[in-house]
């Protein structure tokens, strides 16, 4: 199937298309839930995909380990039978920190919300003047702060040339219709200051390699990437990452790009064509919402 369809075809149901694949890499926030509640039709699509022999790996940029993502999904009524495994950015970040052997970290992010990540650290938390690296899971206060509030701290980090580990590459997240800045917004600022950033998660290869390994482990067999489909709502992370990994993708328009794509709650064909004009990453189909 061609990977460059611009604009991609709009589907109301995905069942027939999904029958061409053995594995689905499914985004979580914006596809399965909106931060408050599960999308029943999307959960049903995953359940039916698995019932027909498919394997579902949830690929999330959440800055916490996979077990914490599972608990969050439980609280939003996403059934555990809808997926086979979870790859979370927080887990990738923790693994990178362990591999680097950092012993002192300056941590940015809400300590209570992201406690599942911070309590897993073997490294001690340290001031920016003594830390070997920065670990960022998000803004300390994503209601009142912006990335620019961290510029003075980042300038001190840059003067010492310390690396920045971004545990959530998303720039923003949509929570019930309100958007909040994520760790990626601070990491992006540091990178523009010529700081070194390790991006844990989509669109980077570490997320797709981990998801591929998880799918092969779940199926007990080698999986050709031509038999994998990604489903996501972000061009920058989900679709760009799928393109780099040579994986087909379905774009869900009602997620992070909702305001750009949905006029009065209905997909706008003209806006769709603009959004997917080259060099935008391709999708083989667009849906307002994931539905079997």
FIKEFI-497478 format. One record per atom (N, C-alpha, C): x, y, z; residue number from 0. Coordinates in nm, 2 decimals, padded with zeros to 4 digits. Example, Ala and Ser with C-alpha at 12.3 -4.5 7.8 and 13.67 -1.06 7.14 Angstrom:
<nodes>
       x       y       z    k
   01.32  -00.57   00.78    0
   01.23  -00.45   00.78    0
   01.32  -00.33   00.78    0
   01.28  -00.22   00.71    1
   01.37  -00.11   00.71    1
   01.29   00.00   00.79    1
</nodes>
This chain:
<nodes>
       x       y       z    k
   00.08  -00.12   00.00    0
   00.00   00.00   00.00    0
   00.09   00.13   00.00    0
   00.05   00.22  -00.08    1
   00.13   00.34  -00.09    1
   00.13   00.42   00.04    1
   00.25   00.47   00.08    2
   00.26   00.55   00.20    2
   00.24   00.70   00.18    2
   00.24   00.75   00.05    3
   00.22   00.89   00.03    3
   00.08   00.91  -00.04    3
  -00.02   00.94   00.04    4
  -00.15   00.97  -00.01    4
  -00.18   01.11   00.05    4
  -00.18   01.21  -00.03    5
  -00.19   01.35   00.02    5
  -00.30   01.42  -00.06    5
  -00.41   01.45   00.00    6
  -00.45   01.42   00.14    6
  -00.49   01.27   00.15    6
  -00.48   01.21   00.27    7
  -00.51   01.07   00.29    7
  -00.67   01.06   00.28    7
  -00.71   00.94   00.24    8
  -00.85   00.91   00.24    8
  -00.91   00.91   00.38    8
  -01.04   00.96   00.39    9
  -01.11   00.97   00.52    9
  -01.19   00.84   00.54    9
  -01.18   00.77   00.65   10
  -01.25   00.65   00.68   10
  -01.35   00.68   00.79   10
  -01.46   00.62   00.79   11
  -01.55   00.62   00.90   11
  -01.53   00.50   00.99   11
  -01.48   00.39   00.93   12
  -01.46   00.26   01.00   12
  -01.32   00.21   00.96   12
  -01.25   00.15   01.05   13
  -01.11   00.10   01.02   13
  -01.10  -00.05   01.01   13
  -01.21  -00.13   01.04   14
  -01.20  -00.27   01.05   14
  -01.14  -00.34   00.93   14
  -01.19  -00.30   00.81   15
  -01.14  -00.36   00.68   15
  -00.99  -00.33   00.66   15
  -00.95  -00.21   00.69   16
  -00.81  -00.17   00.68   16
  -00.72  -00.24   00.78   16
  -00.76  -00.25   00.90   17
  -00.68  -00.31   01.01   17
  -00.66  -00.46   00.98   17
  -00.75  -00.52   00.91   18
  -00.74  -00.67   00.88   18
  -00.61  -00.70   00.80   18
  -00.54  -00.59   00.74   19
  -00.42  -00.61   00.67   19
  -00.30  -00.62   00.76   19
  -00.31  -00.61   00.89   20
  -00.20  -00.59   00.98   20
  -00.21  -00.69   01.09   20
  -00.09  -00.73   01.15   21
  -00.08  -00.82   01.26   21
  -00.07  -00.75   01.39   21
  -00.01  -00.63   01.39   22
   00.03  -00.55   01.51   22
  -00.02  -00.41   01.49   22
  -00.07  -00.35   01.60   23
  -00.10  -00.21   01.61   23
  -00.02  -00.15   01.72   23
   00.05  -00.03   01.68   24
   00.11   00.05   01.78   24
   00.01   00.17   01.80   24
  -00.06   00.17   01.92   25
  -00.16   00.27   01.94   25
  -00.12   00.37   02.04   25
  -00.14   00.50   02.00   26
  -00.12   00.61   02.09   26
  -00.23   00.60   02.20   26
  -00.21   00.67   02.31   27
  -00.31   00.66   02.42   27
  -00.39   00.78   02.44   27
  -00.32   00.89   02.48   28
  -00.40   01.02   02.50   28
  -00.44   01.08   02.37   28
  -00.57   01.10   02.35   29
  -00.62   01.16   02.23   29
  -00.68   01.06   02.14   29
  -00.64   00.93   02.16   30
  -00.69   00.82   02.08   30
  -00.78   00.73   02.16   30
  -00.73   00.69   02.28   31
  -00.81   00.60   02.37   31
  -00.89   00.68   02.47   31
  -00.84   00.79   02.51   32
  -00.91   00.87   02.61   32
  -00.87   01.02   02.60   32
  -00.95   01.11   02.66   33
  -00.92   01.25   02.65   33
  -00.86   01.31   02.78   33
  -00.81   01.22   02.87   34
  -00.76   01.27   03.00   34
  -00.86   01.25   03.11   34
  -00.99   01.23   03.07   35
  -01.09   01.21   03.17   35
  -01.16   01.08   03.16   35
  -01.19   01.04   03.03   36
  -01.27   00.92   03.01   36
  -01.22   00.85   02.89   36
  -01.25   00.72   02.88   37
  -01.22   00.64   02.77   37
  -01.31   00.66   02.65   37
  -01.26   00.65   02.53   38
  -01.34   00.65   02.41   38
  -01.39   00.51   02.38   38
  -01.52   00.48   02.40   39
  -01.56   00.34   02.39   39
  -01.54   00.28   02.25   39
  -01.56   00.36   02.15   40
  -01.55   00.31   02.01   40
  -01.40   00.27   01.99   40
  -01.31   00.35   02.04   41
  -01.17   00.32   02.02   41
  -01.13   00.19   02.09   41
  -01.17   00.18   02.22   42
  -01.15   00.06   02.30   42
  -01.21  -00.06   02.23   42
  -01.33  -00.05   02.18   43
  -01.39  -00.16   02.10   43
  -01.31  -00.20   01.98   43
  -01.25  -00.10   01.91   44
  -01.17  -00.13   01.79   44
  -01.05  -00.22   01.83   44
  -00.99  -00.18   01.94   45
  -00.87  -00.26   01.99   45
  -00.91  -00.40   02.03   45
  -01.02  -00.41   02.10   46
  -01.07  -00.54   02.14   46
  -01.10  -00.63   02.02   46
  -01.16  -00.58   01.92   47
  -01.19  -00.65   01.80   47
  -01.06  -00.69   01.72   47
  -00.97  -00.60   01.71   48
  -00.84  -00.63   01.65   48
  -00.77  -00.75   01.72   48
  -00.77  -00.75   01.85   49
  -00.71  -00.86   01.92   49
  -00.79  -00.99   01.91   49
  -00.92  -00.98   01.90   50
  -01.00  -01.09   01.89   50
  -00.98  -01.17   01.76   50
  -00.94  -01.09   01.66   51
  -00.91  -01.15   01.52   51
  -00.76  -01.19   01.51   51
  -00.69  -01.19   01.62   52
  -00.55  -01.24   01.62   52
  -00.44  -01.13   01.62   52
  -00.49  -01.01   01.63   53
  -00.39  -00.90   01.63   53
  -00.33  -00.87   01.76   53
  -00.22  -00.80   01.76   54
  -00.15  -00.77   01.89   54
  -00.14  -00.62   01.90   54
  -00.18  -00.57   02.02   55
  -00.18  -00.42   02.04   55
  -00.08  -00.38   02.14   55
   00.01  -00.29   02.10   56
   00.11  -00.24   02.19   56
   00.08  -00.09   02.20   56
   00.04  -00.04   02.32   57
   00.02   00.10   02.35   57
   00.16   00.17   02.36   57
   00.17   00.28   02.28   58
   00.30   00.35   02.28   58
   00.27   00.49   02.33   58
   00.31   00.52   02.45   59
   00.27   00.64   02.51   59
   00.39   00.73   02.55   59
   00.38   00.86   02.53   60
   00.48   00.95   02.57   60
   00.46   01.00   02.72   60
   00.38   00.92   02.79   61
   00.37   00.95   02.94   61
   00.50   00.94   03.01   61
   00.54   01.03   03.09   62
   00.67   01.03   03.16   62
   00.68   00.94   03.28   62
   00.61   00.83   03.28   63
   00.61   00.74   03.39   63
   00.62   00.60   03.34   63
   00.66   00.50   03.42   64
   00.67   00.36   03.38   64
   00.54   00.30   03.33   64
   00.55   00.19   03.26   65
   00.43   00.13   03.20   65
   00.32   00.09   03.30   65
   00.36   00.04   03.42   66
   00.26   00.00   03.51   66
   00.18   00.12   03.56   66
   00.24   00.24   03.56   67
   00.16   00.36   03.60   67
   00.07   00.40   03.49   67
   00.11   00.38   03.37   68
   00.02   00.41   03.25   68
  -00.10   00.31   03.26   68
  -00.08   00.19   03.29   69
  -00.19   00.09   03.30   69
  -00.28   00.13   03.41   69
  -00.23   00.18   03.52   70
  -00.32   00.22   03.63   70
  -00.40   00.34   03.59   70
  -00.34   00.43   03.52   71
  -00.42   00.55   03.47   71
  -00.53   00.51   03.37   71
  -00.50   00.41   03.29   72
  -00.60   00.36   03.20   72
  -00.71   00.29   03.27   72
  -00.68   00.22   03.38   73
  -00.78   00.15   03.46   73
  -00.88   00.26   03.51   73
  -00.82   00.37   03.56   74
  -00.91   00.47   03.62   74
  -01.00   00.54   03.52   74
  -00.96   00.53   03.39   75
  -01.04   00.59   03.28   75
  -01.13   00.49   03.21   75
  -01.13   00.37   03.26   76
  -01.22   00.26   03.21   76
  -01.17   00.21   03.08   76
  -01.04   00.21   03.05   77
  -00.99   00.14   02.93   77
  -00.96   00.00   02.97   77
  -01.03  -00.10   02.91   78
  -01.01  -00.24   02.95   78
  -00.87  -00.30   02.92   78
  -00.82  -00.37   03.02   79
  -00.69  -00.43   03.00   79
  -00.69  -00.53   02.89   79
  -00.80  -00.59   02.85   80
  -00.81  -00.68   02.74   80
  -00.79  -00.61   02.61   80
  -00.79  -00.48   02.61   81
  -00.77  -00.41   02.48   81
  -00.63  -00.40   02.43   81
  -00.53  -00.44   02.51   82
  -00.39  -00.43   02.47   82
  -00.31  -00.54   02.53   82
  -00.19  -00.57   02.46   83
  -00.10  -00.67   02.51   83
   00.02  -00.62   02.58   83
   00.05  -00.49   02.57   84
   00.17  -00.44   02.63   84
   00.17  -00.29   02.62   84
   00.26  -00.23   02.70   85
   00.27  -00.08   02.70   85
   00.42  -00.04   02.69   85
   00.45   00.05   02.61   86
   00.58   00.11   02.60   86
   00.56   00.26   02.64   86
   00.62   00.30   02.75   87
   00.60   00.44   02.80   87
   00.74   00.51   02.80   87
   00.73   00.64   02.77   88
   00.85   00.72   02.76   88
   00.93   00.73   02.90   88
   00.85   00.73   03.01   89
   00.92   00.73   03.14   89
   01.01   00.61   03.16   89
   00.96   00.49   03.11   90
   01.05   00.37   03.12   90
   01.17   00.39   03.04   90
   01.16   00.44   02.91   91
   01.27   00.46   02.83   91
   01.37   00.56   02.89   91
   01.32   00.66   02.95   92
   01.41   00.76   03.02   92
   01.48   00.70   03.13   92
   01.42   00.62   03.21   93
   01.48   00.55   03.33   93
   01.59   00.46   03.28   93
   01.56   00.39   03.18   94
   01.66   00.29   03.12   94
   01.78   00.37   03.07   94
   01.76   00.48   03.01   95
   01.87   00.56   02.96   95
   01.96   00.61   03.07   95
   01.89   00.66   03.18   96
   01.97   00.71   03.29   96
   02.05   00.60   03.36   96
   01.99   00.48   03.37   97
   02.07   00.37   03.43   97
   02.19   00.33   03.34   97
   02.17   00.33   03.21   98
   02.28   00.30   03.12   98
   02.39   00.40   03.13   98
   02.35   00.53   03.14   99
   02.46   00.64   03.16   99
   02.52   00.63   03.29   99
   02.46   00.58   03.39  100
   02.52   00.57   03.52  100
   02.52   00.70   03.60  100
   02.43   00.79   03.57  101
   02.42   00.92   03.64  101
   02.40   00.89   03.79  101
   02.46   00.97   03.87  102
   02.45   00.95   04.02  102
   02.38   01.07   04.08  102
   02.38   01.19   04.01  103
   02.32   01.31   04.06  103
   02.24   01.37   03.95  103
   02.11   01.39   03.97  104
   02.02   01.45   03.87  104
   01.94   01.57   03.93  104
   01.93   01.67   03.84  105
   01.84   01.78   03.87  105
   01.70   01.74   03.81  105
   01.60   01.73   03.89  106
   01.47   01.69   03.84  106
   01.37   01.80   03.82  106
   01.31   01.81   03.71  107
   01.20   01.90   03.68  107
   01.07   01.83   03.65  107
   00.97   01.87   03.72  108
   00.84   01.80   03.70  108
   00.77   01.79   03.83  108
   00.63   01.77   03.83  109
   00.56   01.76   03.95  109
   00.59   01.63   04.02  109
   00.65   01.64   04.14  110
   00.70   01.52   04.22  110
   00.59   01.43   04.25  110
   00.47   01.47   04.29  111
   00.36   01.38   04.33  111
   00.30   01.31   04.21  111
   00.27   01.39   04.10  112
   00.21   01.32   03.98  112
   00.30   01.22   03.92  112
   00.43   01.25   03.92  113
   00.53   01.16   03.85  113
   00.62   01.08   03.95  113
   00.56   01.06   04.07  114
   00.63   00.99   04.17  114
   00.68   00.85   04.12  114
   00.60   00.79   04.04  115
   00.64   00.65   03.99  115
   00.77   00.65   03.92  115
   00.80   00.77   03.85  116
   00.93   00.78   03.79  116
   01.04   00.82   03.89  116
   01.02   00.92   03.96  117
   01.12   00.98   04.05  117
   01.16   00.87   04.16  117
   01.07   00.79   04.21  118
   01.10   00.69   04.31  118
   01.18   00.58   04.26  118
   01.18   00.56   04.13  119
   01.26   00.45   04.06  119
   01.40   00.49   04.04  119
   01.44   00.62   04.06  120
   01.57   00.66   04.04  120
   01.67   00.61   04.14  120
   01.78   00.56   04.10  121
   01.89   00.52   04.19  121
   01.98   00.65   04.21  121
   01.98   00.74   04.12  122
   02.05   00.87   04.14  122
   01.99   00.96   04.24  122
   02.07   01.04   04.31  123
   02.02   01.14   04.40  123
   01.98   01.26   04.33  123
   01.88   01.33   04.38  124
   01.84   01.46   04.33  124
   01.93   01.56   04.38  124
   01.97   01.65   04.28  125
   02.08   01.75   04.31  125
   02.04   01.89   04.25  125
   02.11   01.99   04.30  126
   02.09   02.12   04.24  126
   02.15   02.13   04.10  126
   02.11   02.23   04.02  127
   02.15   02.24   03.89  127
   02.31   02.26   03.88  127
   02.36   02.31   03.99  128
   02.51   02.34   03.99  128
   02.59   02.22   04.02  128
   02.53   02.11   04.07  129
   02.61   01.99   04.10  129
   02.56   01.87   04.02  129
   02.45   01.88   03.95  130
   02.39   01.76   03.88  130
   02.47   01.72   03.76  130
   02.47   01.60   03.73  131
   02.53   01.54   03.61  131
   02.44   01.55   03.49  131
   02.31   01.56   03.51  132
   02.21   01.57   03.40  132
   02.08   01.62   03.46  132
   01.99   01.66   03.37  133
   01.86   01.70   03.41  133
   01.76   01.59   03.36  133
   01.67   01.55   03.45  134
   01.56   01.47   03.41  134
   01.43   01.55   03.42  134
   01.36   01.56   03.31  135
   01.24   01.64   03.30  135
   01.12   01.56   03.27  135
   01.02   01.55   03.35  136
   00.89   01.48   03.32  136
   00.78   01.58   03.28  136
   00.80   01.71   03.30  137
   00.70   01.81   03.27  137
   00.74   01.94   03.34  137
   00.65   02.03   03.33  138
   00.66   02.16   03.41  138
   00.62   02.13   03.55  138
   00.69   02.20   03.64  139
   00.65   02.19   03.78  139
   00.51   02.24   03.81  139
   00.47   02.34   03.73  140
   00.33   02.40   03.74  140
   00.29   02.43   03.60  140
   00.22   02.33   03.54  141
   00.18   02.34   03.40  141
   00.06   02.43   03.38  141
   00.00   02.48   03.49  142
  -00.11   02.58   03.48  142
  -00.06   02.72   03.47  142
   00.04   02.75   03.54  143
   00.09   02.89   03.55  143
   00.22   02.92   03.49  143
   00.30   02.81   03.46  144
   00.43   02.83   03.40  144
   00.43   02.81   03.25  144
   00.54   02.87   03.18  145
   00.57   02.84   03.04  145
   00.71   02.79   03.04  145
   00.75   02.74   02.92  146
   00.89   02.69   02.91  146
   00.99   02.80   02.93  146
   00.96   02.92   02.90  147
   01.05   03.03   02.91  147
   01.08   03.06   03.06  147
   00.99   03.02   03.15  148
   01.02   03.04   03.29  148
   01.15   02.96   03.34  148
   01.18   02.86   03.25  149
   01.30   02.78   03.29  149
   01.43   02.82   03.22  149
   01.42   02.93   03.14  150
   01.54   02.98   03.07  150
   01.66   03.00   03.16  150
   01.64   03.08   03.28  151
   01.76   03.10   03.36  151
   01.82   02.97   03.41  151
   01.74   02.87   03.45  152
   01.80   02.74   03.49  152
   01.87   02.67   03.38  152
   01.81   02.68   03.26  153
   01.87   02.61   03.14  153
   02.00   02.68   03.10  153
   02.01   02.81   03.12  154
   02.13   02.88   03.09  154
   02.24   02.83   03.18  154
   02.21   02.81   03.31  155
   02.31   02.76   03.40  155
   02.35   02.61   03.36  155
   02.25   02.54   03.32  156
   02.28   02.40   03.27  156
   02.37   02.40   03.15  156
   02.34   02.49   03.06  157
   02.41   02.50   02.93  157
   02.56   02.54   02.96  157
   02.58   02.63   03.05  158
   02.71   02.68   03.08  158
   02.80   02.56   03.13  158
   02.73   02.46   03.19  159
   02.81   02.34   03.24  159
   02.80   02.23   03.14  159
   02.73   02.25   03.03  160
   02.72   02.14   02.92  160
   02.66   02.01   02.97  160
   02.56   02.02   03.06  161
   02.50   01.90   03.11  161
   02.39   01.86   03.02  161
   02.37   01.72   03.00  162
   02.27   01.67   02.92  162
   02.13   01.68   02.98  162
   02.03   01.68   02.90  163
   01.89   01.70   02.94  163
   01.81   01.57   02.89  163
   01.75   01.50   02.99  164
   01.68   01.38   02.95  164
   01.53   01.41   02.96  164
   01.47   01.41   02.84  165
   01.33   01.45   02.83  165
   01.24   01.32   02.83  165
   01.16   01.31   02.94  166
   01.08   01.19   02.96  166
   00.94   01.20   02.90  166
   00.92   01.31   02.83  167
   00.79   01.32   02.75  167
   00.82   01.42   02.64  167
   00.84   01.37   02.51  168
   00.87   01.46   02.40  168
   00.75   01.54   02.35  168
   00.63   01.52   02.40  169
   00.52   01.60   02.36  169
   00.54   01.75   02.40  169
   00.50   01.84   02.31  170
   00.50   01.98   02.34  170
   00.38   02.02   02.42  170
   00.27   01.96   02.39  171
   00.14   01.99   02.46  171
   00.06   01.87   02.47  171
  -00.03   01.87   02.57  172
  -00.13   01.76   02.59  172
  -00.26   01.82   02.60  172
  -00.36   01.75   02.54  173
  -00.50   01.80   02.55  173
  -00.57   01.72   02.66  173
  -00.62   01.80   02.76  174
  -00.70   01.73   02.87  174
  -00.84   01.79   02.87  174
  -00.93   01.71   02.81  175
  -01.07   01.74   02.81  175
  -01.10   01.87   02.74  175
  -01.02   01.90   02.64  176
  -01.03   02.02   02.56  176
  -00.94   02.14   02.59  176
  -00.87   02.12   02.70  177
  -00.77   02.23   02.74  177
  -00.63   02.17   02.72  177
  -00.54   02.26   02.66  178
  -00.41   02.21   02.63  178
  -00.31   02.26   02.74  178
  -00.22   02.17   02.78  179
  -00.11   02.21   02.88  179
   00.02   02.17   02.82  179
   00.12   02.25   02.85  180
   00.26   02.23   02.81  180
   00.32   02.10   02.87  180
   00.40   02.03   02.80  181
   00.47   01.91   02.84  181
   00.62   01.93   02.85  181
   00.69   01.83   02.89  182
   00.84   01.83   02.91  182
   00.90   01.87   02.77  182
   00.85   01.82   02.66  183
   00.91   01.85   02.53  183
   00.92   02.00   02.50  183
   00.84   02.08   02.56  184
   00.85   02.23   02.54  184
   00.97   02.28   02.61  184
   01.01   02.23   02.72  185
   01.14   02.28   02.79  185
   01.26   02.22   02.72  185
   01.25   02.09   02.68  186
   01.36   02.02   02.60  186
   01.38   02.09   02.47  186
   01.28   02.14   02.40  187
   01.29   02.21   02.28  187
   01.37   02.34   02.30  187
   01.33   02.41   02.40  188
   01.40   02.53   02.43  188
   01.55   02.51   02.46  188
   01.58   02.40   02.54  189
   01.72   02.37   02.57  189
   01.80   02.33   02.44  189
   01.73   02.26   02.35  190
   01.80   02.22   02.23  190
   01.82   02.34   02.14  190
   01.73   02.44   02.14  191
   01.75   02.56   02.07  191
   01.87   02.65   02.13  191
   01.90   02.62   02.25  192
   02.02   02.68   02.32  192
   02.14   02.60   02.29  192
   02.13   02.50   02.20  193
   02.25   02.41   02.17  193
   02.28   02.32   02.28  193
   02.18   02.29   02.37  194
   02.20   02.19   02.47  194
   02.18   02.05   02.42  194
   02.24   01.96   02.49  195
   02.22   01.82   02.45  195
   02.10   01.76   02.51  195
   02.01   01.70   02.42  196
   01.88   01.64   02.47  196
   01.87   01.50   02.43  196
   01.84   01.41   02.53  197
   01.79   01.28   02.50  197
   01.64   01.27   02.50  197
   01.58   01.24   02.39  198
   01.44   01.24   02.38  198
   01.39   01.10   02.40  198
   01.32   01.07   02.51  199
   01.27   00.93   02.53  199
   01.13   00.92   02.48  199
   01.11   00.86   02.37  200
   00.97   00.84   02.32  200
   00.95   00.89   02.18  200
   00.83   00.89   02.14  201
   00.79   00.92   02.00  201
   00.83   01.07   01.97  201
   00.88   01.10   01.86  202
   00.89   01.02   01.73  202
   01.02   00.95   01.72  202
   01.09   00.93   01.83  203
   01.23   00.88   01.82  203
   01.23   00.73   01.81  203
   01.34   00.68   01.75  204
   01.35   00.53   01.72  204
   01.34   00.45   01.85  204
   01.38   00.50   01.97  205
   01.38   00.42   02.09  205
   01.24   00.37   02.12  205
   01.14   00.45   02.09  206
   01.00   00.41   02.12  206
   00.96   00.30   02.03  206
   00.99   00.31   01.90  207
   00.94   00.22   01.80  207
   01.02   00.09   01.81  207
   01.14   00.10   01.84  208
   01.22  -00.03   01.86  208
   01.17  -00.10   01.98  208
   01.14  -00.03   02.09  209
   01.09  -00.10   02.21  209
   00.95  -00.16   02.18  209
   00.87  -00.09   02.11  210
   00.74  -00.14   02.08  210
   00.75  -00.26   01.99  210
   00.84  -00.26   01.89  211
   00.86  -00.37   01.80  211
   00.90  -00.50   01.88  211
   01.00  -00.48   01.97  212
   01.04  -00.59   02.05  212
   00.93  -00.64   02.14  212
   00.85  -00.55   02.20  213
   00.73  -00.60   02.28  213
   00.63  -00.68   02.20  213
   00.61  -00.63   02.07  214
   00.52  -00.71   01.99  214
   00.57  -00.85   01.95  214
   00.70  -00.85   01.92  215
   00.75  -00.98   01.89  215
   00.76  -01.08   02.01  215
   00.78  -01.02   02.13  216
   00.78  -01.10   02.25  216
   00.63  -01.15   02.28  216
   00.53  -01.06   02.25  217
   00.40  -01.10   02.28  217
   00.35  -01.21   02.18  217
   00.39  -01.20   02.06  218
   00.35  -01.30   01.95  218
   00.44  -01.42   01.95  218
   00.56  -01.41   02.00  219
   00.65  -01.52   02.00  219
   00.70  -01.55   01.86  219
   00.71  -01.44   01.78  220
   00.76  -01.46   01.64  220
   00.81  -01.33   01.59  220
   00.89  -01.33   01.48  221
   00.94  -01.21   01.41  221
   00.82  -01.14   01.35  221
   00.82  -01.01   01.35  222
   00.71  -00.93   01.29  222
   00.77  -00.84   01.19  222
   00.73  -00.85   01.07  223
   00.77  -00.76   00.96  223
   00.71  -00.63   00.98  223
   00.78  -00.52   00.97  224
   00.72  -00.39   00.99  224
   00.61  -00.35   00.89  224
   00.61  -00.42   00.78  225
   00.50  -00.40   00.68  225
   00.37  -00.45   00.74  225
   00.37  -00.53   00.85  226
   00.25  -00.59   00.91  226
   00.22  -00.51   01.04  226
   00.28  -00.39   01.05  227
   00.25  -00.31   01.17  227
   00.18  -00.18   01.13  227
   00.08  -00.14   01.20  228
   00.02  -00.01   01.17  228
   00.02   00.07   01.30  228
   00.05   00.20   01.29  229
   00.04   00.29   01.40  229
  -00.08   00.37   01.39  229
  -00.14   00.40   01.51  230
  -00.26   00.49   01.52  230
  -00.23   00.60   01.61  230
  -00.24   00.73   01.57  231
  -00.21   00.84   01.66  231
  -00.27   00.97   01.61  231
  -00.26   01.07   01.70  232
  -00.33   01.20   01.67  232
  -00.23   01.31   01.65  232
  -00.10   01.28   01.65  233
   00.00   01.39   01.64  233
   00.09   01.37   01.51  233
   00.09   01.47   01.43  234
   00.18   01.46   01.31  234
   00.33   01.46   01.36  234
   00.36   01.55   01.46  235
   00.50   01.56   01.50  235
   00.55   01.44   01.57  235
   00.47   01.36   01.65  236
   00.52   01.25   01.72  236
   00.48   01.12   01.65  236
   00.35   01.09   01.65  237
   00.30   00.96   01.60  237
   00.33   00.94   01.45  237
   00.29   01.03   01.37  238
   00.31   01.01   01.23  238
   00.45   01.03   01.18  238
   00.52   01.12   01.24  239
   00.66   01.14   01.20  239
   00.74   01.02   01.25  239
   00.71   00.97   01.36  240
   00.78   00.85   01.41  240
   00.75   00.73   01.33  240
   00.63   00.71   01.29  241
   00.59   00.60   01.21  241
   00.66   00.60   01.08  241
   00.67   00.72   01.02  242
   00.73   00.74   00.89  242
   00.88   00.69   00.90  242
   00.95   00.74   01.00  243
   01.09   00.71   01.02  243
   01.11   00.56   01.05  243
   01.01   00.49   01.11  244
   01.02   00.35   01.13  244
   00.97   00.27   01.02  244
   00.93   00.33   00.91  245
   00.87   00.26   00.79  245
   00.75   00.18   00.83  245
   00.66   00.24   00.91  246
   00.53   00.18   00.95  246
   00.42   00.27   00.90  246
   00.31   00.20   00.85  247
   00.19   00.27   00.80  247
   00.12   00.33   00.92  247
   00.05   00.44   00.90  248
  -00.02   00.51   01.01  248
  -00.16   00.56   00.97  248
  -00.25   00.55   01.08  249
  -00.38   00.61   01.07  249
  -00.38   00.74   01.16  249
  -00.42   00.85   01.10  250
  -00.43   00.97   01.18  250
  -00.57   00.99   01.23  250
  -00.58   01.02   01.37  251
  -00.70   01.05   01.43  251
  -00.71   01.20   01.45  251
  -00.81   01.26   01.38  252
  -00.82   01.41   01.37  252
  -00.88   01.48   01.49  252
  -00.94   01.41   01.58  253
  -01.01   01.47   01.69  253
  -00.92   01.49   01.81  253
  -00.79   01.46   01.80  254
  -00.70   01.47   01.91  254
  -00.63   01.61   01.92  254
  -00.50   01.60   01.92  255
  -00.42   01.72   01.94  255
  -00.44   01.83   01.83  255
  -00.47   01.78   01.71  256
  -00.49   01.88   01.60  256
  -00.64   01.91   01.58  256
  -00.72   01.89   01.68  257
  -00.87   01.91   01.67  257
  -00.90   02.05   01.62  257
  -00.84   02.15   01.68  258
  -00.88   02.29   01.65  258
  -00.84   02.32   01.50  258
  -00.74   02.26   01.45  259
  -00.70   02.28   01.31  259
  -00.78   02.21   01.21  259
  -00.84   02.10   01.25  260
  -00.90   02.01   01.16  260
  -01.06   02.00   01.17  260
  -01.11   02.03   01.28  261
  -01.25   02.00   01.31  261
  -01.33   02.13   01.32  261
  -01.41   02.16   01.21  262
  -01.49   02.28   01.21  262
  -01.63   02.23   01.26  262
  -01.68   02.29   01.37  263
  -01.80   02.25   01.43  263
  -01.81   02.10   01.46  263
  -01.70   02.05   01.50  264
  -01.69   01.90   01.53  264
  -01.69   01.81   01.41  264
  -01.68   01.86   01.29  265
  -01.67   01.78   01.17  265
  -01.54   01.80   01.10  265
  -01.49   01.70   01.05  266
  -01.36   01.71   00.97  266
  -01.37   01.80   00.85  266
  -01.28   01.89   00.84  267
  -01.28   01.99   00.73  267
  -01.18   01.94   00.62  267
  -01.23   01.90   00.50  268
  -01.15   01.85   00.39  268
  -01.04   01.94   00.35  268
  -01.07   02.07   00.34  269
  -00.97   02.17   00.30  269
  -00.85   02.18   00.40  269
  -00.89   02.18   00.53  270
  -00.79   02.19   00.63  270
  -00.70   02.06   00.63  270
  -00.77   01.95   00.60  271
  -00.69   01.82   00.60  271
  -00.59   01.83   00.49  271
  -00.62   01.88   00.37  272
  -00.53   01.89   00.26  272
  -00.41   01.98   00.30  272
  -00.44   02.09   00.37  273
  -00.33   02.18   00.41  273
  -00.24   02.11   00.51  273
  -00.30   02.04   00.60  274
  -00.22   01.98   00.71  274
  -00.12   01.87   00.65  274
  -00.17   01.80   00.55  275
  -00.09   01.69   00.50  275
  -00.01   01.73   00.37  275
  -00.01   01.85   00.34  276
   00.08   01.89   00.23  276
   00.22   01.86   00.26  276
   00.30   01.81   00.16  277
   00.44   01.79   00.19  277
   00.51   01.91   00.24  277
   00.60   01.90   00.34  278
   00.67   01.77   00.38  278
   00.61   01.70   00.50  278
   00.48   01.72   00.52  279
   00.41   01.65   00.63  279
   00.43   01.50   00.62  279
   00.45   01.43   00.73  280
   00.45   01.28   00.73  280
   00.32   01.23   00.68  280
   00.33   01.11   00.61  281
   00.21   01.06   00.55  281
   00.12   00.98   00.64  281
   00.00   00.96   00.60  282
  -00.09   00.86   00.67  282
  -00.16   00.79   00.56  282
  -00.20   00.66   00.58  283
  -00.27   00.59   00.48  283
  -00.42   00.61   00.50  283
  -00.46   00.67   00.61  284
  -00.60   00.70   00.63  284
  -00.62   00.80   00.74  284
  -00.73   00.87   00.74  285
  -00.77   00.97   00.84  285
  -00.90   00.93   00.90  285
  -00.92   00.94   01.03  286
  -01.05   00.91   01.09  286
  -01.08   01.03   01.19  286
  -01.20   01.06   01.20  287
  -01.24   01.16   01.31  287
  -01.20   01.10   01.44  287
  -01.24   00.97   01.46  288
  -01.21   00.90   01.58  288
  -01.19   00.75   01.54  288
  -01.11   00.68   01.62  289
  -01.08   00.54   01.59  289
  -01.21   00.46   01.61  289
  -01.26   00.39   01.51  290
  -01.38   00.31   01.52  290
  -01.36   00.19   01.43  290
  -01.40   00.07   01.48  291
  -01.39  -00.05   01.40  291
  -01.48  -00.05   01.28  291
</nodes>
